[in-house]
């Protein structure tokens, strides 16, 4: 993925991570609360089998649609 797309996707993750703040279920391993940005990145890694930075430029829109689906 090119640098412009990386920055764009990271801003997208931040925006939707802000929406998830205080909405993730509590977990005993995270006594101070769960990190919504890490949660989104983990789900991306599980779905695409790589970091968001390693996804091809052709799949950026698919990635953004996936991130949108996480918030529903």
RASULHU-V506929 format. One record per residue. N is the residue number from 0. SS is DSSP state (@ for helix, = for strand, . for the rest). D_FIRST is the distance of its C-alpha to the first C-alpha in Angstrom with 1 decimal. Layout:
BEGIN
<<N;SS;D_FIRST> <N;SS;D_FIRST>>
END
This chain:
BEGIN
<<0;.;0.0> <1;.;3.8> <2;@;6.6> <3;@;8.3> <4;@;6.3> <5;@;6.4> <6;@;10.0> <7;@;10.8> <8;@;10.0> <9;@;12.0> <10;@;14.7> <11;@;14.9> <12;@;15.4> <13;@;17.9> <14;@;19.7> <15;@;20.2> <16;@;20.9> <17;@;23.7> <18;@;25.1> <19;@;25.4> <20;.;27.2> <21;.;30.6> <22;.;30.0> <23;.;28.9> <24;.;31.8> <25;.;33.3> <26;.;32.9> <27;.;35.3> <28;.;32.6> <29;.;31.4> <30;.;34.7> <31;.;33.2> <32;.;31.0> <33;.;27.6> <34;.;24.3> <35;@;22.7> <36;@;19.2> <37;@;19.5> <38;@;20.9> <39;@;18.0> <40;@;15.5> <41;@;18.1> <42;@;18.3> <43;@;14.6> <44;@;14.9> <45;@;18.1> <46;@;16.9> <47;@;13.6> <48;.;14.9> <49;.;11.9> <50;.;10.6> <51;@;8.6> <52;@;6.1> <53;@;6.1> <54;.;5.9> <55;.;5.0> <56;@;4.9> <57;@;8.5> <58;@;9.1> <59;@;8.3> <60;@;12.1> <61;@;13.2> <62;@;11.7> <63;@;13.5> <64;@;16.6> <65;@;16.6> <66;@;16.7> <67;@;19.4> <68;@;21.3> <69;@;21.5> <70;.;23.6> <71;.;26.1>>
END
